[in-house]
Every structure is written in structure tokens, then in C-alpha cells.
């Protein structure tokens, strides 16, 4: 079977996602030798005009991976560079296997990434922050989004904040070893208290040093004191839940 060629330029290698009026395909840009792999979001039917308007709001300076968009018959194609990595749920869902310093570094990266996404149309930014699109390269210590712009209900900036809060809670799960400052910050995430990505990032930057000091003090305490501290925190949470 011959490979499908879109607009005599993009040679489809595989279909990554397919649903009603939408597909994501991986394709080779035969006009590009250096970085030939592209992701094409394909919209048809009622999604064509809606996502045409949404994606027209993407500026190259806000999304370097964006390669443009075009109509091919009754299909809108929105083109992005490919992105490799491991999704957040596969790495951090319970935070296991990572020291607190590493987890705090990755939380910083995700929040900074969310801040950069906030310049994009809300539907694009929210899709990029979904778990299956939020990818980590733990060797290079980078965070990026795969641009699978799935069809979504109308979104706004508030939805991006809530998604970012959810993702940070995967990286910084609440534990008995979490101190007062960290617990208070995590409670604010759970409540979705932040009005914007800017206020969320600002709150994180304002508490990160204090969280680190709490963690360092806990690590420096002797085993008996650590055990007693964990016991007190556990009892305190039981009383709080009651």
C-alpha cells in the first residue's frame, strides 16, 4: 500500500489518534532534511471552522513548534514539530522514586511551562497541558508538550490553571513528610484557589524556598525525631479530617 501524501509534502507514517472529525498523524516533511518529523492535527466537519479560528490565534513567537496551517480539500491541517518524552502519569503520578529536590525542580519546570502556554489560545494551551501531552525527558531534564490539540469544549484561562494544579499535585504528592508550608500550598492547589497562571507561579516562587528549608530540616533531624514528627503529623491529619 502506498503511503498517504498530504499536500504533496507530508508523507504520513502512522495515525496516532482518530475520532469523529479529528485525527492526529505523524508525517515526514519531504521538504525538510534537518527535522523532518511533523505532527498534523486534522479537523473536518463542524471542527474545521471552529479550530481554524482557534489556531489562527497561535503566534510563532509563543509556540516555536507551530509550523502553520492549511486547507486540504475539506480538511484543516494544523502542523507542529514532533515532541518526544515520557508522559507525566508514567513518571510522577505517585512521586515514587524521586527525591524531593528533583520533584521540586520538575514542579518549577511544569509551572514555568504552563506560564508560557498561557499566551496561546485557551483550547490549545489546555490540550497541551493534558497528561498524555505533558512529556518529560529525564535525561535532559526538560518538560515540553506534544501538540496533539484534541477537540475540547470551549476553554478559558481558568481551565489552564486547574489543569496545572492537578499536574503539580502528581509531582508533589501530599505525604506525612510534607511540612506546614508545603501542606498549605498543596491545599491551595487542591482547592483550585489561584485565579491565573501568573498568581499560581508567583505563589510557588514565594513558598519554594520555605518548603526546601522545611525539607532540609526534616532530613537533618535524627531518626527518632523524624519518627515522632511523622507520628504527630499523621495524628494531626486524622483530627483535621474528623
Beta strands, then each sheet from edge to edge (+ up, - down):
strand 1: 5-6
strand 2: 10-19
strand 3: 22-29
strand 4: 37-43
strand 5: 66-72
strand 6: 75-81
strand 7: 86-87
strand 8: 134-137
strand 9: 142-145
sheet 1: 1+ 2- 3+ 4- 6+ 5-
sheet 2: 7+ 8- 9+
end
